[in-house]
Amino acid sequence: YKRRVHGEAEEKREIMAAAKDGWAWLEDHHDADLAEIKAKRKEVEDICAPIMSKYYGQGGGDFWGDDDEEYEEEPRDEL
């Protein structure tokens, strides 16, 4: 039991660290293009998805459930 609780705490730290890193990156790269944002999202997802799927029973695939969805970058107003 003690080992399982320790493992869960470590996994929670990993997820929190990845989320904080992703958020900090977004704040520092507010002008990033869609490809850069998607790459960072994948980096965070690669850390979090295996842990989350272990607890929620997802069989893998895209963590956010949009493997096949296409994204279009919205036009930005130039200042």
PyMOL Python script that loads the backbone (N, CA, C, O; Angstrom):
from pymol import cmd

cmd.read_pdbstr("""\
ATOM      1  N   TYR A   1       0.834  -1.208   0.000  1.00  0.00           N
ATOM      2  CA  TYR A   1       0.000   0.000   0.000  1.00  0.00           C
ATOM      3  C   TYR A   1       0.870   1.260   0.000  1.00  0.00           C
ATOM      4  O   TYR A   1       0.600   2.202  -0.745  1.00  0.00           O
ATOM      5  N   LYS A   2       1.907   1.277   0.829  1.00  0.00           N
ATOM      6  CA  LYS A   2       2.775   2.449   0.912  1.00  0.00           C
ATOM      7  C   LYS A   2       3.444   2.742  -0.426  1.00  0.00           C
ATOM      8  O   LYS A   2       3.556   3.901  -0.824  1.00  0.00           O
ATOM      9  N   ARG A   3       3.885   1.703  -1.116  1.00  0.00           N
ATOM     10  CA  ARG A   3       4.534   1.880  -2.411  1.00  0.00           C
ATOM     11  C   ARG A   3       3.556   2.474  -3.430  1.00  0.00           C
ATOM     12  O   ARG A   3       3.932   3.340  -4.220  1.00  0.00           O
ATOM     13  N   ARG A   4       2.289   2.006  -3.410  1.00  0.00           N
ATOM     14  CA  ARG A   4       1.296   2.517  -4.349  1.00  0.00           C
ATOM     15  C   ARG A   4       1.023   3.999  -4.106  1.00  0.00           C
ATOM     16  O   ARG A   4       0.929   4.777  -5.055  1.00  0.00           O
ATOM     17  N   VAL A   5       0.897   4.391  -2.838  1.00  0.00           N
ATOM     18  CA  VAL A   5       0.646   5.794  -2.506  1.00  0.00           C
ATOM     19  C   VAL A   5       1.828   6.651  -2.935  1.00  0.00           C
ATOM     20  O   VAL A   5       1.641   7.742  -3.474  1.00  0.00           O
ATOM     21  N   HIS A   6       3.038   6.170  -2.701  1.00  0.00           N
ATOM     22  CA  HIS A   6       4.236   6.914  -3.120  1.00  0.00           C
ATOM     23  C   HIS A   6       4.249   7.073  -4.638  1.00  0.00           C
ATOM     24  O   HIS A   6       4.559   8.148  -5.150  1.00  0.00           O
ATOM     25  N   GLY A   7       3.908   5.997  -5.357  1.00  0.00           N
ATOM     26  CA  GLY A   7       3.876   6.056  -6.812  1.00  0.00           C
ATOM     27  C   GLY A   7       2.839   7.039  -7.313  1.00  0.00           C
ATOM     28  O   GLY A   7       3.092   7.775  -8.267  1.00  0.00           O
ATOM     29  N   GLU A   8       1.678   7.061  -6.684  1.00  0.00           N
ATOM     30  CA  GLU A   8       0.622   7.993  -7.074  1.00  0.00           C
ATOM     31  C   GLU A   8       1.049   9.439  -6.823  1.00  0.00           C
ATOM     32  O   GLU A   8       0.768  10.322  -7.632  1.00  0.00           O
ATOM     33  N   ALA A   9       1.722   9.675  -5.709  1.00  0.00           N
ATOM     34  CA  ALA A   9       2.193  11.029  -5.399  1.00  0.00           C
ATOM     35  C   ALA A   9       3.228  11.480  -6.423  1.00  0.00           C
ATOM     36  O   ALA A   9       3.224  12.637  -6.844  1.00  0.00           O
ATOM     37  N   GLU A  10       4.109  10.578  -6.820  1.00  0.00           N
ATOM     38  CA  GLU A  10       5.131  10.906  -7.814  1.00  0.00           C
ATOM     39  C   GLU A  10       4.479  11.195  -9.171  1.00  0.00           C
ATOM     40  O   GLU A  10       4.882  12.120  -9.876  1.00  0.00           O
ATOM     41  N   GLU A  11       3.479  10.402  -9.524  1.00  0.00           N
ATOM     42  CA  GLU A  11       2.778  10.636 -10.786  1.00  0.00           C
ATOM     43  C   GLU A  11       2.043  11.972 -10.764  1.00  0.00           C
ATOM     44  O   GLU A  11       2.010  12.682 -11.769  1.00  0.00           O
ATOM     45  N   LYS A  12       1.465  12.305  -9.640  1.00  0.00           N
ATOM     46  CA  LYS A  12       0.786  13.598  -9.516  1.00  0.00           C
ATOM     47  C   LYS A  12       1.797  14.730  -9.688  1.00  0.00           C
ATOM     48  O   LYS A  12       1.503  15.724 -10.352  1.00  0.00           O
ATOM     49  N   ARG A  13       2.974  14.590  -9.101  1.00  0.00           N
ATOM     50  CA  ARG A  13       4.024  15.608  -9.262  1.00  0.00           C
ATOM     51  C   ARG A  13       4.444  15.738 -10.723  1.00  0.00           C
ATOM     52  O   ARG A  13       4.668  16.845 -11.211  1.00  0.00           O
ATOM     53  N   GLU A  14       4.549  14.598 -11.424  1.00  0.00           N
ATOM     54  CA  GLU A  14       4.923  14.632 -12.839  1.00  0.00           C
ATOM     55  C   GLU A  14       3.883  15.385 -13.666  1.00  0.00           C
ATOM     56  O   GLU A  14       4.229  16.205 -14.517  1.00  0.00           O
ATOM     57  N   ILE A  15       2.611  15.100 -13.410  1.00  0.00           N
ATOM     58  CA  ILE A  15       1.541  15.775 -14.146  1.00  0.00           C
ATOM     59  C   ILE A  15       1.534  17.263 -13.834  1.00  0.00           C
ATOM     60  O   ILE A  15       1.417  18.087 -14.742  1.00  0.00           O
ATOM     61  N   MET A  16       1.656  17.611 -12.574  1.00  0.00           N
ATOM     62  CA  MET A  16       1.653  19.023 -12.187  1.00  0.00           C
ATOM     63  C   MET A  16       2.844  19.758 -12.789  1.00  0.00           C
ATOM     64  O   MET A  16       2.704  20.890 -13.253  1.00  0.00           O
ATOM     65  N   ALA A  17       4.006  19.129 -12.785  1.00  0.00           N
ATOM     66  CA  ALA A  17       5.194  19.759 -13.359  1.00  0.00           C
ATOM     67  C   ALA A  17       5.021  19.966 -14.867  1.00  0.00           C
ATOM     68  O   ALA A  17       5.386  21.016 -15.396  1.00  0.00           O
ATOM     69  N   ALA A  18       4.467  18.972 -15.554  1.00  0.00           N
ATOM     70  CA  ALA A  18       4.243  19.102 -16.997  1.00  0.00           C
ATOM     71  C   ALA A  18       3.235  20.208 -17.289  1.00  0.00           C
ATOM     72  O   ALA A  18       3.418  20.991 -18.221  1.00  0.00           O
ATOM     73  N   ALA A  19       2.169  20.270 -16.490  1.00  0.00           N
ATOM     74  CA  ALA A  19       1.152  21.305 -16.691  1.00  0.00           C
ATOM     75  C   ALA A  19       1.731  22.697 -16.437  1.00  0.00           C
ATOM     76  O   ALA A  19       1.477  23.623 -17.207  1.00  0.00           O
ATOM     77  N   LYS A  20       2.500  22.846 -15.371  1.00  0.00           N
ATOM     78  CA  LYS A  20       3.121  24.143 -15.076  1.00  0.00           C
ATOM     79  C   LYS A  20       4.100  24.545 -16.168  1.00  0.00           C
ATOM     80  O   LYS A  20       4.157  25.710 -16.562  1.00  0.00           O
ATOM     81  N   ASP A  21       4.869  23.578 -16.656  1.00  0.00           N
ATOM     82  CA  ASP A  21       5.807  23.855 -17.736  1.00  0.00           C
ATOM     83  C   ASP A  21       5.066  24.297 -18.993  1.00  0.00           C
ATOM     84  O   ASP A  21       5.463  25.256 -19.654  1.00  0.00           O
ATOM     85  N   GLY A  22       3.988  23.589 -19.315  1.00  0.00           N
ATOM     86  CA  GLY A  22       3.197  23.949 -20.489  1.00  0.00           C
ATOM     87  C   GLY A  22       2.589  25.336 -20.365  1.00  0.00           C
ATOM     88  O   GLY A  22       2.594  26.111 -21.321  1.00  0.00           O
ATOM     89  N   TRP A  23       2.068  25.644 -19.193  1.00  0.00           N
ATOM     90  CA  TRP A  23       1.459  26.956 -18.968  1.00  0.00           C
ATOM     91  C   TRP A  23       2.517  28.066 -19.064  1.00  0.00           C
ATOM     92  O   TRP A  23       2.293  29.098 -19.696  1.00  0.00           O
ATOM     93  N   ALA A  24       3.657  27.838 -18.433  1.00  0.00           N
ATOM     94  CA  ALA A  24       4.735  28.831 -18.487  1.00  0.00           C
ATOM     95  C   ALA A  24       5.201  29.044 -19.924  1.00  0.00           C
ATOM     96  O   ALA A  24       5.474  30.172 -20.335  1.00  0.00           O
ATOM     97  N   TRP A  25       5.289  27.959 -20.678  1.00  0.00           N
ATOM     98  CA  TRP A  25       5.687  28.069 -22.078  1.00  0.00           C
ATOM     99  C   TRP A  25       4.690  28.927 -22.847  1.00  0.00           C
ATOM    100  O   TRP A  25       5.082  29.800 -23.621  1.00  0.00           O
ATOM    101  N   LEU A  26       3.402  28.676 -22.632  1.00  0.00           N
ATOM    102  CA  LEU A  26       2.375  29.463 -23.324  1.00  0.00           C
ATOM    103  C   LEU A  26       2.469  30.946 -22.974  1.00  0.00           C
ATOM    104  O   LEU A  26       2.316  31.809 -23.839  1.00  0.00           O
ATOM    105  N   GLU A  27       2.718  31.227 -21.714  1.00  0.00           N
ATOM    106  CA  GLU A  27       2.847  32.628 -21.302  1.00  0.00           C
ATOM    107  C   GLU A  27       4.048  33.294 -21.951  1.00  0.00           C
ATOM    108  O   GLU A  27       3.996  34.473 -22.299  1.00  0.00           O
ATOM    109  N   ASP A  28       5.129  32.545 -22.115  1.00  0.00           N
ATOM    110  CA  ASP A  28       6.357  33.088 -22.710  1.00  0.00           C
ATOM    111  C   ASP A  28       6.334  33.097 -24.234  1.00  0.00           C
ATOM    112  O   ASP A  28       7.149  33.772 -24.862  1.00  0.00           O
ATOM    113  N   HIS A  29       5.413  32.356 -24.829  1.00  0.00           N
ATOM    114  CA  HIS A  29       5.360  32.224 -26.296  1.00  0.00           C
ATOM    115  C   HIS A  29       3.967  32.575 -26.815  1.00  0.00           C
ATOM    116  O   HIS A  29       3.397  31.843 -27.625  1.00  0.00           O
ATOM    117  N   HIS A  30       3.437  33.668 -26.358  1.00  0.00           N
ATOM    118  CA  HIS A  30       2.085  34.067 -26.746  1.00  0.00           C
ATOM    119  C   HIS A  30       1.945  34.300 -28.244  1.00  0.00           C
ATOM    120  O   HIS A  30       0.833  34.323 -28.771  1.00  0.00           O
ATOM    121  N   ASP A  31       3.060  34.472 -28.922  1.00  0.00           N
ATOM    122  CA  ASP A  31       3.014  34.685 -30.370  1.00  0.00           C
ATOM    123  C   ASP A  31       3.338  33.414 -31.166  1.00  0.00           C
ATOM    124  O   ASP A  31       3.574  33.478 -32.372  1.00  0.00           O
ATOM    125  N   ALA A  32       3.349  32.263 -30.487  1.00  0.00           N
ATOM    126  CA  ALA A  32       3.662  30.997 -31.156  1.00  0.00           C
ATOM    127  C   ALA A  32       2.598  30.668 -32.190  1.00  0.00           C
ATOM    128  O   ALA A  32       1.422  30.993 -32.023  1.00  0.00           O
ATOM    129  N   ASP A  33       3.034  30.019 -33.256  1.00  0.00           N
ATOM    130  CA  ASP A  33       2.060  29.599 -34.261  1.00  0.00           C
ATOM    131  C   ASP A  33       1.441  28.265 -33.851  1.00  0.00           C
ATOM    132  O   ASP A  33       1.860  27.640 -32.877  1.00  0.00           O
ATOM    133  N   LEU A  34       0.450  27.851 -34.603  1.00  0.00           N
ATOM    134  CA  LEU A  34      -0.310  26.658 -34.259  1.00  0.00           C
ATOM    135  C   LEU A  34       0.565  25.411 -34.179  1.00  0.00           C
ATOM    136  O   LEU A  34       0.372  24.581 -33.290  1.00  0.00           O
ATOM    137  N   ALA A  35       1.508  25.269 -35.076  1.00  0.00           N
ATOM    138  CA  ALA A  35       2.387  24.092 -35.074  1.00  0.00           C
ATOM    139  C   ALA A  35       3.219  24.030 -33.793  1.00  0.00           C
ATOM    140  O   ALA A  35       3.404  22.957 -33.219  1.00  0.00           O
ATOM    141  N   GLU A  36       3.714  25.169 -33.356  1.00  0.00           N
ATOM    142  CA  GLU A  36       4.507  25.206 -32.124  1.00  0.00           C
ATOM    143  C   GLU A  36       3.650  24.858 -30.905  1.00  0.00           C
ATOM    144  O   GLU A  36       4.087  24.134 -30.011  1.00  0.00           O
ATOM    145  N   ILE A  37       2.441  25.381 -30.885  1.00  0.00           N
ATOM    146  CA  ILE A  37       1.531  25.101 -29.766  1.00  0.00           C
ATOM    147  C   ILE A  37       1.171  23.620 -29.741  1.00  0.00           C
ATOM    148  O   ILE A  37       1.150  23.000 -28.678  1.00  0.00           O
ATOM    149  N   LYS A  38       0.886  23.052 -30.915  1.00  0.00           N
ATOM    150  CA  LYS A  38       0.551  21.635 -30.973  1.00  0.00           C
ATOM    151  C   LYS A  38       1.731  20.765 -30.544  1.00  0.00           C
ATOM    152  O   LYS A  38       1.536  19.733 -29.902  1.00  0.00           O
ATOM    153  N   ALA A  39       2.949  21.172 -30.894  1.00  0.00           N
ATOM    154  CA  ALA A  39       4.136  20.418 -30.491  1.00  0.00           C
ATOM    155  C   ALA A  39       4.301  20.447 -28.973  1.00  0.00           C
ATOM    156  O   ALA A  39       4.627  19.431 -28.359  1.00  0.00           O
ATOM    157  N   LYS A  40       4.077  21.609 -28.375  1.00  0.00           N
ATOM    158  CA  LYS A  40       4.191  21.709 -26.919  1.00  0.00           C
ATOM    159  C   LYS A  40       3.087  20.901 -26.248  1.00  0.00           C
ATOM    160  O   LYS A  40       3.319  20.235 -25.238  1.00  0.00           O
ATOM    161  N   ARG A  41       1.888  20.964 -26.814  1.00  0.00           N
ATOM    162  CA  ARG A  41       0.776  20.190 -26.270  1.00  0.00           C
ATOM    163  C   ARG A  41       1.111  18.701 -26.287  1.00  0.00           C
ATOM    164  O   ARG A  41       0.840  17.990 -25.320  1.00  0.00           O
ATOM    165  N   LYS A  42       1.699  18.230 -27.383  1.00  0.00           N
ATOM    166  CA  LYS A  42       2.072  16.819 -27.482  1.00  0.00           C
ATOM    167  C   LYS A  42       3.117  16.458 -26.440  1.00  0.00           C
ATOM    168  O   LYS A  42       3.067  15.376 -25.856  1.00  0.00           O
ATOM    169  N   GLU A  43       4.052  17.349 -26.208  1.00  0.00           N
ATOM    170  CA  GLU A  43       5.081  17.114 -25.194  1.00  0.00           C
ATOM    171  C   GLU A  43       4.443  16.916 -23.813  1.00  0.00           C
ATOM    172  O   GLU A  43       4.795  15.988 -23.085  1.00  0.00           O
ATOM    173  N   VAL A  44       3.508  17.794 -23.465  1.00  0.00           N
ATOM    174  CA  VAL A  44       2.813  17.679 -22.176  1.00  0.00           C
ATOM    175  C   VAL A  44       1.953  16.415 -22.162  1.00  0.00           C
ATOM    176  O   VAL A  44       1.928  15.680 -21.175  1.00  0.00           O
ATOM    177  N   GLU A  45       1.259  16.176 -23.256  1.00  0.00           N
ATOM    178  CA  GLU A  45       0.391  15.004 -23.369  1.00  0.00           C
ATOM    179  C   GLU A  45       1.174  13.705 -23.228  1.00  0.00           C
ATOM    180  O   GLU A  45       0.693  12.760 -22.604  1.00  0.00           O
ATOM    181  N   ASP A  46       2.373  13.647 -23.799  1.00  0.00           N
ATOM    182  CA  ASP A  46       3.195  12.435 -23.723  1.00  0.00           C
ATOM    183  C   ASP A  46       3.568  12.097 -22.284  1.00  0.00           C
ATOM    184  O   ASP A  46       3.801  10.933 -21.959  1.00  0.00           O
ATOM    185  N   ILE A  47       3.623  13.090 -21.440  1.00  0.00           N
ATOM    186  CA  ILE A  47       3.901  12.864 -20.024  1.00  0.00           C
ATOM    187  C   ILE A  47       2.628  12.478 -19.281  1.00  0.00           C
ATOM    188  O   ILE A  47       2.627  11.535 -18.489  1.00  0.00           O
ATOM    189  N   CYS A  48       1.558  13.198 -19.535  1.00  0.00           N
ATOM    190  CA  CYS A  48       0.330  13.046 -18.753  1.00  0.00           C
ATOM    191  C   CYS A  48      -0.556  11.888 -19.191  1.00  0.00           C
ATOM    192  O   CYS A  48      -1.129  11.205 -18.342  1.00  0.00           O
ATOM    193  N   ALA A  49      -0.679  11.652 -20.477  1.00  0.00           N
ATOM    194  CA  ALA A  49      -1.642  10.668 -20.983  1.00  0.00           C
ATOM    195  C   ALA A  49      -1.436   9.253 -20.422  1.00  0.00           C
ATOM    196  O   ALA A  49      -2.414   8.621 -20.025  1.00  0.00           O
ATOM    197  N   PRO A  50      -0.211   8.739 -20.375  1.00  0.00           N
ATOM    198  CA  PRO A  50      -0.055   7.383 -19.843  1.00  0.00           C
ATOM    199  C   PRO A  50      -0.479   7.277 -18.373  1.00  0.00           C
ATOM    200  O   PRO A  50      -1.050   6.271 -17.954  1.00  0.00           O
ATOM    201  N   ILE A  51      -0.198   8.296 -17.624  1.00  0.00           N
ATOM    202  CA  ILE A  51      -0.575   8.290 -16.208  1.00  0.00           C
ATOM    203  C   ILE A  51      -2.090   8.376 -16.068  1.00  0.00           C
ATOM    204  O   ILE A  51      -2.697   7.612 -15.317  1.00  0.00           O
ATOM    205  N   MET A  52      -2.694   9.309 -16.796  1.00  0.00           N
ATOM    206  CA  MET A  52      -4.143   9.489 -16.713  1.00  0.00           C
ATOM    207  C   MET A  52      -4.885   8.252 -17.208  1.00  0.00           C
ATOM    208  O   MET A  52      -5.888   7.853 -16.616  1.00  0.00           O
ATOM    209  N   SER A  53      -4.407   7.649 -18.277  1.00  0.00           N
ATOM    210  CA  SER A  53      -5.096   6.477 -18.805  1.00  0.00           C
ATOM    211  C   SER A  53      -5.005   5.306 -17.837  1.00  0.00           C
ATOM    212  O   SER A  53      -5.899   4.461 -17.801  1.00  0.00           O
ATOM    213  N   LYS A  54      -3.955   5.248 -17.070  1.00  0.00           N
ATOM    214  CA  LYS A  54      -3.815   4.204 -16.062  1.00  0.00           C
ATOM    215  C   LYS A  54      -4.938   4.288 -15.032  1.00  0.00           C
ATOM    216  O   LYS A  54      -5.437   3.263 -14.569  1.00  0.00           O
ATOM    217  N   TYR A  55      -5.330   5.493 -14.678  1.00  0.00           N
ATOM    218  CA  TYR A  55      -6.359   5.682 -13.663  1.00  0.00           C
ATOM    219  C   TYR A  55      -7.764   5.749 -14.245  1.00  0.00           C
ATOM    220  O   TYR A  55      -8.730   5.416 -13.559  1.00  0.00           O
ATOM    221  N   TYR A  56      -7.892   6.167 -15.482  1.00  0.00           N
ATOM    222  CA  TYR A  56      -9.214   6.318 -16.081  1.00  0.00           C
ATOM    223  C   TYR A  56      -9.521   5.261 -17.124  1.00  0.00           C
ATOM    224  O   TYR A  56     -10.590   5.287 -17.734  1.00  0.00           O
ATOM    225  N   GLY A  57      -8.600   4.329 -17.339  1.00  0.00           N
ATOM    226  CA  GLY A  57      -8.859   3.185 -18.190  1.00  0.00           C
ATOM    227  C   GLY A  57      -8.936   3.452 -19.677  1.00  0.00           C
ATOM    228  O   GLY A  57      -9.489   2.635 -20.414  1.00  0.00           O
ATOM    229  N   GLN A  58      -8.405   4.554 -20.137  1.00  0.00           N
ATOM    230  CA  GLN A  58      -8.395   4.811 -21.574  1.00  0.00           C
ATOM    231  C   GLN A  58      -7.346   3.921 -22.205  1.00  0.00           C
ATOM    232  O   GLN A  58      -6.287   3.674 -21.628  1.00  0.00           O
ATOM    233  N   GLY A  59      -7.649   3.452 -23.373  1.00  0.00           N
ATOM    234  CA  GLY A  59      -6.750   2.520 -24.040  1.00  0.00           C
ATOM    235  C   GLY A  59      -5.665   3.167 -24.864  1.00  0.00           C
ATOM    236  O   GLY A  59      -5.063   2.496 -25.703  1.00  0.00           O
ATOM    237  N   GLY A  60      -5.390   4.426 -24.666  1.00  0.00           N
ATOM    238  CA  GLY A  60      -4.349   5.089 -25.444  1.00  0.00           C
ATOM    239  C   GLY A  60      -4.964   6.003 -26.467  1.00  0.00           C
ATOM    240  O   GLY A  60      -6.089   6.472 -26.295  1.00  0.00           O
ATOM    241  N   GLY A  61      -4.248   6.256 -27.514  1.00  0.00           N
ATOM    242  CA  GLY A  61      -4.717   7.191 -28.533  1.00  0.00           C
ATOM    243  C   GLY A  61      -4.503   8.608 -28.056  1.00  0.00           C
ATOM    244  O   GLY A  61      -3.754   8.858 -27.112  1.00  0.00           O
ATOM    245  N   ASP A  62      -5.159   9.517 -28.712  1.00  0.00           N
ATOM    246  CA  ASP A  62      -5.004  10.917 -28.373  1.00  0.00           C
ATOM    247  C   ASP A  62      -5.707  11.215 -27.061  1.00  0.00           C
ATOM    248  O   ASP A  62      -6.902  10.952 -26.926  1.00  0.00           O
ATOM    249  N   PHE A  63      -5.004  11.744 -26.121  1.00  0.00           N
ATOM    250  CA  PHE A  63      -5.537  12.021 -24.790  1.00  0.00           C
ATOM    251  C   PHE A  63      -6.746  12.935 -24.833  1.00  0.00           C
ATOM    252  O   PHE A  63      -7.678  12.766 -24.047  1.00  0.00           O
ATOM    253  N   TRP A  64      -6.743  13.898 -25.737  1.00  0.00           N
ATOM    254  CA  TRP A  64      -7.826  14.879 -25.793  1.00  0.00           C
ATOM    255  C   TRP A  64      -8.977  14.406 -26.666  1.00  0.00           C
ATOM    256  O   TRP A  64     -10.010  15.073 -26.728  1.00  0.00           O
ATOM    257  N   GLY A  65      -8.826  13.275 -27.341  1.00  0.00           N
ATOM    258  CA  GLY A  65      -9.915  12.716 -28.116  1.00  0.00           C
ATOM    259  C   GLY A  65     -10.124  13.345 -29.478  1.00  0.00           C
ATOM    260  O   GLY A  65     -11.210  13.229 -30.047  1.00  0.00           O
ATOM    261  N   ASP A  66      -9.120  14.004 -30.011  1.00  0.00           N
ATOM    262  CA  ASP A  66      -9.297  14.667 -31.301  1.00  0.00           C
ATOM    263  C   ASP A  66      -8.189  14.309 -32.278  1.00  0.00           C
ATOM    264  O   ASP A  66      -7.653  15.179 -32.965  1.00  0.00           O
ATOM    265  N   ASP A  67      -7.853  13.051 -32.339  1.00  0.00           N
ATOM    266  CA  ASP A  67      -6.800  12.583 -33.250  1.00  0.00           C
ATOM    267  C   ASP A  67      -6.999  13.057 -34.682  1.00  0.00           C
ATOM    268  O   ASP A  67      -6.052  13.501 -35.330  1.00  0.00           O
ATOM    269  N   ASP A  68      -8.225  12.965 -35.173  1.00  0.00           N
ATOM    270  CA  ASP A  68      -8.480  13.225 -36.577  1.00  0.00           C
ATOM    271  C   ASP A  68      -8.986  14.624 -36.853  1.00  0.00           C
ATOM    272  O   ASP A  68      -9.202  14.991 -38.008  1.00  0.00           O
ATOM    273  N   GLU A  69      -9.175  15.399 -35.818  1.00  0.00           N
ATOM    274  CA  GLU A  69      -9.713  16.741 -36.001  1.00  0.00           C
ATOM    275  C   GLU A  69      -8.662  17.654 -36.611  1.00  0.00           C
ATOM    276  O   GLU A  69      -7.493  17.616 -36.226  1.00  0.00           O
ATOM    277  N   GLU A  70      -9.073  18.449 -37.536  1.00  0.00           N
ATOM    278  CA  GLU A  70      -8.185  19.435 -38.139  1.00  0.00           C
ATOM    279  C   GLU A  70      -8.420  20.775 -37.463  1.00  0.00           C
ATOM    280  O   GLU A  70      -9.549  21.123 -37.117  1.00  0.00           O
ATOM    281  N   TYR A  71      -7.367  21.502 -37.286  1.00  0.00           N
ATOM    282  CA  TYR A  71      -7.460  22.811 -36.671  1.00  0.00           C
ATOM    283  C   TYR A  71      -7.131  23.875 -37.705  1.00  0.00           C
ATOM    284  O   TYR A  71      -6.258  23.708 -38.556  1.00  0.00           O
ATOM    285  N   GLU A  72      -7.850  24.951 -37.598  1.00  0.00           N
ATOM    286  CA  GLU A  72      -7.541  26.100 -38.437  1.00  0.00           C
ATOM    287  C   GLU A  72      -7.155  27.233 -37.526  1.00  0.00           C
ATOM    288  O   GLU A  72      -7.850  27.545 -36.559  1.00  0.00           O
ATOM    289  N   GLU A  73      -6.048  27.839 -37.845  1.00  0.00           N
ATOM    290  CA  GLU A  73      -5.606  28.962 -37.044  1.00  0.00           C
ATOM    291  C   GLU A  73      -6.511  30.158 -37.340  1.00  0.00           C
ATOM    292  O   GLU A  73      -6.742  30.516 -38.495  1.00  0.00           O
ATOM    293  N   GLU A  74      -7.010  30.757 -36.277  1.00  0.00           N
ATOM    294  CA  GLU A  74      -7.873  31.920 -36.458  1.00  0.00           C
ATOM    295  C   GLU A  74      -7.011  33.128 -36.810  1.00  0.00           C
ATOM    296  O   GLU A  74      -5.912  33.286 -36.279  1.00  0.00           O
ATOM    297  N   PRO A  75      -7.507  33.976 -37.703  1.00  0.00           N
ATOM    298  CA  PRO A  75      -6.732  35.169 -38.074  1.00  0.00           C
ATOM    299  C   PRO A  75      -6.558  36.076 -36.866  1.00  0.00           C
ATOM    300  O   PRO A  75      -7.451  36.192 -36.027  1.00  0.00           O
ATOM    301  N   ARG A  76      -5.419  36.704 -36.788  1.00  0.00           N
ATOM    302  CA  ARG A  76      -5.126  37.638 -35.703  1.00  0.00           C
ATOM    303  C   ARG A  76      -5.198  39.054 -36.221  1.00  0.00           C
ATOM    304  O   ARG A  76      -4.816  39.343 -37.355  1.00  0.00           O
ATOM    305  N   ASP A  77      -5.689  39.926 -35.375  1.00  0.00           N
ATOM    306  CA  ASP A  77      -5.665  41.339 -35.720  1.00  0.00           C
ATOM    307  C   ASP A  77      -4.256  41.861 -35.511  1.00  0.00           C
ATOM    308  O   ASP A  77      -3.678  41.681 -34.439  1.00  0.00           O
ATOM    309  N   GLU A  78      -3.710  42.494 -36.509  1.00  0.00           N
ATOM    310  CA  GLU A  78      -2.388  43.065 -36.396  1.00  0.00           C
ATOM    311  C   GLU A  78      -2.495  44.418 -35.706  1.00  0.00           C
ATOM    312  O   GLU A  78      -3.354  45.234 -36.039  1.00  0.00           O
ATOM    313  N   LEU A  79      -1.620  44.639 -34.751  1.00  0.00           N
ATOM    314  CA  LEU A  79      -1.617  45.916 -34.043  1.00  0.00           C
ATOM    315  C   LEU A  79      -0.697  46.906 -34.690  1.00  0.00           C
ATOM    316  O   LEU A  79      -0.576  48.036 -34.217  1.00  0.00           O
TER     317      LEU A  79
END
""", "prot")
cmd.dss("prot")
cmd.show_as("cartoon", "prot")
cmd.util.cbc("prot")
cmd.orient("prot")
